[in-house]
Amino acid sequence: GFVPRAAYSLCSGSPSPLILSSVSPVRKLTVSASLSAAQHDPSSDTSHKSSTSSRWKPMCLYHTHGMCTMLDDPAHLEKFSHSCSDEFRVDISEFVNKKHQEFDYFLVLDLEGKVEILEFPVVLVDAKTTHVVDLFHRFVRPSKMSEQRINEYIEGKYGKLGVDRVWHDTAIPFEEVLQQFEVWLTQHRLWGKELGGHLNQSAFVTCGNWDVKTKIPQQCNVANMKLPSYFMEWINLKDIYLNFYKRRATGMMTMMRQLQIPSLGSHHLGIDDAKNITRVLQRMLADGASVQITARRNSPENVEFLFENRIR
């Protein structure tokens, strides 16, 4: 498991904001760069070392928001990752049992924030190759809290990880996050209004039902938004795991321990959890699991669970 450690800091440097094509809009900042925290658990490195690079580096969180200003600094680039695929290398020789999947792409989602959503990370995985294609990451600013309560909330949640400053520098309202997410989905041809608002040959993958079943609708209500159509069905990886391996795993860390997958990053930092769930998904695909929809929403309030044998 993880041994929590504050491994985040800021780097100095003159700002020269980078605007990524997938970000709309992007606010220019006067800060330089932040680091994704990292805690590598060497004790779990018993197998599947090929799934990660030999020298793991934490990701720059300003970069995930399209705001890193240190891309011309060799020391920064040496120390921190700016690639979404470096840590997901997979040995294709292990794919002997791999099966054809119903979907072309999986969208691994792991939200953070119990009162309101604080972080919205998504890792895009090619179902055929299991390669990570891209990632979308936004910190979310609560809309119904006072500034004092927000500061207390963020200090308690992210202060110990050292990402409270980058959160304050980059967080935007949930409605803006979904607007930018839809732009990102459209660029990858996974969503469009002409499709009726549904996903195109792709599906959300979560570790549990809470993210899409409960928290997204709650946050839409808080933001006075209609629930988007692309949140009508999802894949609970716990249920796929239970039915494929015939053993229970109540969470991501249990899955990784049972599958002997090295854990990277900081537990309960959404972007790191989404990456670790992605590693579990990659392993399951390589082992021959059929990753199917496990829950479908017939209405905002009515959810149908499609697997009789499921984690409750």
N, C-alpha and C positions, 0 to 999 in steps of 0.2 A: 504493500500500500504506500500511500504518500506520507512523507514527513513534511508538514507545511513549513514553508520558509519564505520570508519576504525577499524576493530576488529581483525586484523591479527597481529601476532608477531612471533618471533622465540624462540625456546627453546634451552637451552644449554645442552650439554652432549657429552660424547665421542662417536665418530662415530663408528658404527658397522654395515655397510651397509647390508640391507636385499635385497635379489634378489628373486623376485617372478617368478614363472614358466611362467606366462603370459607375461613377459617382455623380449624382445630379440632385441638388447642387452641392458643391463643396465650399465650405467656409475657409478662408485663409486664416492662419493662426500665426502668432508671433512666437510660438514655442518651437522647439526643434524636433526631438524625437523621443519616443518612449519605447520601452522594451516590454515584450511579453515575458511574464515571469516563467521560471523554469525550475522544476524539481524533477530530476531524473532518478528513478529508483533502480540502482544497479542490481539489487537483489532479485528483481523480477526478470532480468535479462537471461533467461534460461533457454529460450528458443526464439525463432522467428526474428533474429537480429537483422535479417535482410530487409525487413519491412521499414526500417529506419536508417537514416544515413549514419555513417560511422562516427561523425562528429555532429551531434545534435546542437542546434543553436536556437535560442528563444526568438520568437517573432517580434518585430517592431509593430506595436499596436497602432501607432500613428499611420504606419503604412497600410494596415488593413482598412483604415478610413480614408486612404488616399491623401494623407497629410504629412508624410515624412519629409523632412527638409534636410536629411543627412545622406542622401543618395550619392553625393560626391565625396563623402568622407570614408576613405579606405578602412580606418579603424572601426568605424561603426558597421560597415558592411562585413568586416571580418568577424565581428562579435555577434551580429544579429541577422536573422533570416528575413528575407524579403520575397521568398518564394513559397507558394502554397503547396508545392509538391515534393520539396526536398525530403521531408520526413515521412513520406508515404511510399517509399520504394518497395516493390513487391517482387518476389522471385516467381516468375511465371511457371517454373518447373513444378511448383506446388499446386497448379491448377488442374491436376489430372481428374478431379471429381467435379469440376465446375459445370453448372447447368445453365441452360438458357433461361433468362429472366423475362418476366412480363413487361418490365419497364426498361427503357434505355438509360435512364439516369435516376440516381437516388439523391435526395436533398437531406443530409443529416443535420437535424436541428436540435439544439439544446439551450433552452431559455434559462436566464437567471433573474431572480427577483420574486419574492413571495408576496409583497404588498402590491407593487406594480412592477412590470417588466423593466429590468435594468440593462439587459444585454440580449442581443438577437444575432446569434452566429449560425451560419449555414455552410456546410461543406458539400460541394457538388462532386459526385462520384459517378464515373462511367460504369454502368452495370456490366458491360461486356468485358472491359479490360481491368476493372476495379481501380483504375487510375483516378487520382484526384484532379479534376479539371480546373476548379476555381474555388474561391470561398468568398462569402459575403459576411461582413462583421460590422455591427453598429452597436454603440452604447446608447441606451434609451433614457431620456429624461422624464421622470414622472410628471404628470400634469395636474394632480390633485393634492400636492404636498407643498408646504411652505418651504422656503429656502433653508431655514434652520433644520427642518425635518429631513430634507434631502441631504444636507451636509452630514447629519448624524447617520443617516441610512447608508450613504456611500462610505463614510469612514468605517462603519462597522462591517460592511460587506467587502470593500476593496482596499481599505487602508492597510490591512495586514498583508495584502499582496503587493502593495506599492503601486497600484494603478489608479488611485483616487484622482491624481492630477490629470492623467490622460482621459479619464471618464469625464471630468468637468470640462475639459477642453473640447471634447468631441461629441458628447451626448446630445441627441436631438429628440423631439417628441415622437411618439410611436407612429402617428399618422405619417410623418415625414419618412420614418424608417421604412414603412410599407410602400410608400411611393418610390423610394430609391430601390427597394427590393424588387418591385415590379419592373423597373427599368432594367435591372440586372437580369431578371428572369427572361425578359423580352430579348435582351442581347444574346442570351444563350438559346433562344427559340424554344423556351420551355413554357411560355405563357403569353397570352395575348387576348385582348378583349374580343377579337373575332372568334376565339375558341369558346366563348361564353364564360370566360373568366376562370376556366379550369386549367389544370396543368396539362402539358403536352408530353406524353410518354415518360412521365416522371412522377415520383411520389416522395413525400416526406418520410424520413425514418427518425424515430425518437426512441429514447430509452425510457419507456413508460408511456402512459396515456395523458399525463398531466399537461404537457406542453400545449398540445393541440386541442384536446378535449376540454380542458378547464381554463388554462391561463389565457390563451389567445382570445376566446370569447369574453372573458372578464375584462381584458384590457381594451377590447373594442367597445364594450359598454362604457368604460371609464372615459374613453376618448370620443364617445358619441359617434362611433363609426359602425357601419354595417359590416358584419363578418364576411370577409372575402371568400369567394367560391372555392379558391384553391385550398382552403382549410377544411374541406368537407370529408376527407379521408386521409388515413395515414397508416404507417407500419410501426407497430410497437415491437422493437427488436427483442424485448424480453420474451414475448410470445413465440416469435420465430425460433429463438434460442431453445426454449422449453420443448417445442415440438420436434426440433431437429436433433438436438443432442440428448434429449430425454432426461434432462436434469434442470433443476430450477436455478435461476440466478436473479436475485432481487434487485441488482443494480449493475452499473458499468464496472465497478471495481471487482465485483465477484466474477463477472464474465472474463475480465482480463486475467485475473488470478487463475481461474480454471483453465483458460486457454494458453496460459504462460506467455502472455503478450506484455512487453515492457510498457510501463506507464510513463508518460511524458507530460510535463507541464504542472500546473497547479489545479488541484481538484476544486471545483466550484468557481473557477474562471470559465465562463461559458465557451469561449473559443477553444480552450484546451480540452474541455470535456467533449466538445463536438468532434475534435480531432481523435480523441481516444475511442469514442464510439465508432468513428470511421474505421479505425484499425480493427475493431471487433467485426464490423461489417465486412471488411476486406477478407478477414480470415474465414468468416462463415461462407462467403461466396466461393472462396478457394476450396473449402471443404465440401461444397456441393449443396448448400442450403438453397431452397427456393424461397425468395424474399417476396412475400405477397402482402396485400392490404389486410390488416387485422381489425380495423375499426372504420366505420363509415357513419357519417352524420346525416340522418334523414331530415333533420331540422336543427336549428341552433341548439335546441335543448335535448333532442332525442338522438342518442348514439347507439348504433348497433355493433356489437362485438362479434366478429365473424369466426373466431376460433373457440370451439368448445373447451379445449384444454388451454387455459391461459392463466397468467399471473393476475391475481385479484388483489 
